[in-house]
Each structure stands twice: as C-alpha cells, then as structure tokens.
Amino acid sequence: MSQRIAVVTGAGSGIGRAAAIALAESGWALVLAGRRREALEETAALAPAGTRLVVAPTDVADEISVKAVFAETHRVFGRCDLLFNNAGLHAPSVPFEDLSVAQWNAVVAVNLTGAFLCARAAFRMMKEQAPRGGRIINNGSISAHAPRPLSAPYTATKHAITGLTKSLALDGRPFDIACGQIDIGNAATPMTDRMAAGVLQADGRVAPEPRMDVAHVGAAIVHMANLPLEANILFMTIMATTMPFVGRG
C-alpha cells in the first residue's frame, strides 16, 4: 500500500485536530469526522499541502451517521488502517444528586456508544479488507484512572472505554486488528483554558493546573499509529509532568 488511511473523530478542534495534523505530517491520508463542517474544514486547511483527505460531518452517537462516514471512507479510499476514537463530551460540573438523566445519557451517547459505533464500523472494515487488519486507538483520559470532582458521567464512560479497549484488543487478535488507548492529562486546548484560572481539586480548593502543548499528544498518537501490527501500545499515559495526578492531593 502506498498510503495508509486514518479516520479521526472529533477532528474539528483540540486533540482531534492535533492528531489529524500530526498524522497528515507523517504521511497518512485522513477522514476528518466531527459535528461541525466549518471546524473540520479549518483542520483540513492546516494539513500539509497535498494531503489526501475527506471532510465528513458526523454525529458519532447516531448509527446511521457513523455508517455513512465509513461508507464514504470505503468509497474514497477503499480501506481504513486507523481509527482514532476521539470524540467526547463533558456534563456540567454539578453535584451528583443534581445530574439529570438527560445529561447522563448525552455523555454516554457520545463517549461510549459513539466509540462503540465507530469501533464496530472500523473493525468490520479492517476484518474484510485486503490486506487485512488495522489499528484502533481509543481516547481514554486520566479520568480512566482517577476522577475529578463532579465528573461522574465523564469518568464512568472513560472507565468503560478501558473495557472496550481490552475487549477489542482481544477480539481483534485473529484478524490483525490492534487496539490501544491513550490517556491524556491537561493538554493545552480551548477545553482546558479554564485551568489557568483554577479548577476544583479533590480537597475542595480551586487551583490552577499546568498544561502541556497538545502537539505532544499528536506526536504520541503518531507513534502508536506507526507501529507495525505485530506490536501494540495497549495503554499510554501522556500528561503535563506536574499536574496533580500522581500522589496524594
């Protein structure tokens, strides 16, 4: 194969955009999936000149929408070598007893059901294509290991992503499909801008937290993606070195 094909969800901003650009710089062709066409087109404009790419507005929580983006991937490129399962959603930071069922369901629909729908479509394509196989990288979170205060829906889904990752890694073995998870802590994106002013800590304090350049996340994903299928990084944690995760606090 002269070029490998990557589907990136949530590609319109933040970690998804950084990953897509890094993959393009490493020679991958791209399918940019996300809710907002304008944001996806902004990402496309940042890719190196000559990058083969498709802009594919997608609602990952909708089965028909997910089927459509992978059908388009097959139509344009004929295969899928990588899925970066990145799209995600937070619930409002409110006391647990005040969470509504609608808020809970919205997070589960995107973070967990959306990841399942995209992984299922990619898995099916990777199993049937020739040469067979591919790689799925799930975006977990530091929250897959330890919660932030007032984050039950997000944290629960990220723990579930870990189970999905392990199951896919096992079920993919006979078909040359590798699956790994990247757990990211405090990448500098618009979503984490609030950390400079201070965020709630486990002991009740509000304190600013250090962040790292999101480009480091993109480089980490490229490293995982470029491994031969005989090798797999099952779990990688990349984080701002001095963020409050390791130790007591």
C-alpha positions in Angstrom: 0.0 0.0 0.0 1.4 3.4 -0.9 -0.5 5.3 1.8 -2.4 4.4 5.0 -5.9 5.8 5.8 -6.9 7.2 9.2 -10.4 8.1 10.4 -10.2 10.8 13.2 -13.4 11.6 15.1 -13.7 14.9 16.9 -11.3 16.2 14.3 -12.6 19.8 14.3 -10.7 21.0 17.4 -8.3 20.3 20.3 -6.8 16.8 20.5 -8.6 15.5 17.4 -7.2 18.4 15.3 -3.7 18.0 16.7 -3.8 14.2 16.0 -5.1 14.7 12.4 -2.4 17.3 11.6 0.3 15.1 13.1 -0.9 12.1 11.1 -1.0 14.1 7.9 2.5 15.3 8.5 3.5 11.6 8.9 2.1 10.8 5.5 -1.4 9.5 6.4 -4.5 10.2 4.4 -7.4 11.5 6.5 -11.1 11.2 7.0 -12.0 14.1 9.3 -15.2 13.3 11.2 -16.9 15.7 13.6 -20.2 17.6 14.2 -19.3 21.0 12.6 -18.2 21.2 8.9 -16.7 24.6 9.4 -14.4 23.4 12.1 -13.4 20.3 10.1 -12.6 22.5 7.1 -10.3 24.6 9.4 -8.5 21.4 10.3 -8.2 20.4 6.7 -6.7 23.8 5.9 -3.9 23.2 8.5 -2.9 19.9 7.0 0.2 19.9 4.7 -0.4 20.7 1.1 -1.2 17.7 -0.9 -2.7 15.7 1.9 -5.5 13.4 0.7 -8.5 14.0 2.9 -12.2 13.8 3.3 -14.3 16.2 5.4 -17.1 14.2 6.8 -19.6 15.9 9.2 -20.7 13.1 11.6 -22.7 12.6 14.7 -20.9 9.7 16.4 -23.9 8.9 18.6 -26.0 8.2 15.6 -25.7 4.8 14.0 -26.8 5.9 10.5 -24.3 8.8 10.6 -21.4 6.6 11.6 -22.3 4.0 8.9 -22.3 6.9 6.3 -18.8 8.1 7.2 -17.3 4.7 7.0 -19.1 4.0 3.7 -17.6 7.2 2.4 -14.2 6.1 3.7 -14.6 2.9 1.7 -15.8 4.7 -1.4 -12.9 7.2 -1.5 -10.0 5.2 -0.1 -11.1 1.5 -0.2 -9.9 0.8 3.3 -9.3 2.0 6.9 -6.0 1.5 8.6 -6.5 3.5 11.7 -9.4 4.8 13.7 -8.6 7.4 16.4 -11.8 7.2 18.5 -11.5 10.7 20.0 -14.9 12.4 20.0 -16.0 13.2 23.6 -18.4 15.2 25.7 -18.5 16.6 29.3 -21.5 17.0 31.5 -21.9 20.2 33.6 -19.9 20.1 36.9 -22.8 19.9 39.3 -23.4 17.8 42.4 -24.0 14.2 41.6 -27.6 14.3 43.0 -28.4 17.1 40.6 -27.4 15.4 37.5 -30.3 14.8 35.1 -30.9 11.6 33.2 -30.7 13.7 30.0 -27.2 15.0 31.0 -26.0 11.4 31.8 -27.4 10.0 28.6 -25.9 12.7 26.5 -22.4 11.9 27.7 -22.8 8.1 27.5 -24.2 8.5 23.9 -21.1 10.3 22.6 -18.3 9.0 24.8 -19.3 5.3 25.0 -22.0 4.5 22.4 -20.2 6.7 19.9 -16.9 5.0 20.5 -18.6 1.6 20.1 -20.4 2.5 16.9 -17.2 3.9 15.3 -15.1 0.9 16.5 -17.6 -1.6 15.2 -17.6 0.0 11.8 -13.8 0.2 11.6 -13.5 -3.3 12.9 -15.8 -4.7 10.3 -13.9 -2.9 7.5 -10.5 -3.9 8.8 -11.6 -7.5 9.1 -12.9 -7.6 5.5 -10.3 -5.5 3.6 -7.2 -6.8 1.9 -4.5 -6.6 3.2 -6.5 -7.4 6.4 -6.1 -5.6 9.7 -5.7 -2.2 11.1 -5.5 -0.3 14.4 -8.0 1.4 16.7 -6.8 4.0 19.2 -9.3 5.0 21.9 -9.0 8.3 23.6 -9.3 7.4 27.3 -8.4 10.0 29.9 -6.6 10.5 33.2 -10.2 10.1 34.4 -9.9 6.4 33.3 -7.7 6.1 36.4 -8.9 8.7 38.8 -11.9 11.1 38.8 -12.0 14.8 39.1 -14.7 16.1 41.5 -18.2 16.4 40.0 -17.3 14.3 36.9 -19.3 11.1 37.3 -20.7 10.8 33.7 -17.4 11.5 32.0 -15.4 9.4 34.4 -17.8 6.4 34.2 -17.6 6.5 30.4 -13.8 6.7 30.4 -13.6 3.7 32.7 -15.9 1.9 30.2 -13.5 2.9 27.3 -10.8 0.9 29.1 -13.0 -2.2 29.0 -13.8 -1.6 25.3 -10.1 -1.2 24.6 -9.2 -4.5 26.2 -12.1 -6.3 24.5 -11.2 -5.0 21.1 -7.5 -5.9 21.6 -8.6 -9.4 22.4 -11.3 -9.8 19.8 -9.1 -8.3 17.1 -6.2 -10.7 17.5 -7.4 -13.3 14.9 -7.9 -10.6 12.3 -4.7 -8.5 12.7 -6.6 -5.7 14.4 -4.7 -4.0 17.2 -6.3 -1.7 19.8 -4.7 0.6 22.3 -5.8 3.5 24.5 -4.2 6.9 25.1 -4.9 8.6 28.4 -4.3 12.3 28.2 -3.8 14.8 31.1 -4.1 18.5 30.7 -3.3 19.1 27.0 -3.5 22.8 26.2 -6.7 23.1 24.2 -9.6 25.5 24.4 -11.4 22.9 26.6 -8.6 23.3 29.2 -8.2 27.0 29.1 -10.1 27.3 32.3 -7.3 25.5 34.1 -5.2 28.7 34.1 -7.8 30.4 36.3 -8.2 27.4 38.6 -10.2 24.2 38.7 -11.7 22.4 41.7 -9.4 20.0 43.4 -10.2 16.9 45.5 -9.6 18.7 48.8 -12.1 21.5 47.9 -9.5 24.0 46.8 -9.6 25.8 43.5 -6.2 25.9 42.0 -4.6 26.5 38.6 -3.0 23.4 36.9 -0.1 23.1 34.5 -0.8 22.1 30.9 1.3 20.7 28.1 1.4 21.6 24.4 -1.2 19.5 22.6 1.3 18.8 19.8 3.0 16.3 22.1 -0.3 14.3 22.1 -0.3 14.4 18.3 3.2 13.0 18.3 2.3 10.3 20.7 -0.7 9.2 18.6 1.5 9.1 15.5 4.0 6.9 17.4 1.2 4.4 18.3 -0.2 4.5 14.8 3.1 3.9 13.0 3.9 0.7 14.8 3.7 -2.4 12.8 0.6 -4.5 13.6 2.8 -7.1 15.3 3.4 -4.5 18.0 0.8 -2.6 20.1 0.9 0.0 22.8 -2.1 -1.2 24.8 -2.1 1.8 27.2 -0.2 5.1 27.1 -0.5 7.9 29.5 0.8 11.3 28.4 0.3 14.2 30.8 1.6 17.6 32.0 4.5 16.5 34.2 3.5 18.4 37.3 -0.3 18.1 37.1 -2.0 16.8 40.2 -2.5 13.1 39.3 0.4 11.1 40.8 0.3 11.1 44.6 -2.0 12.5 47.2 -3.9 15.7 46.8 
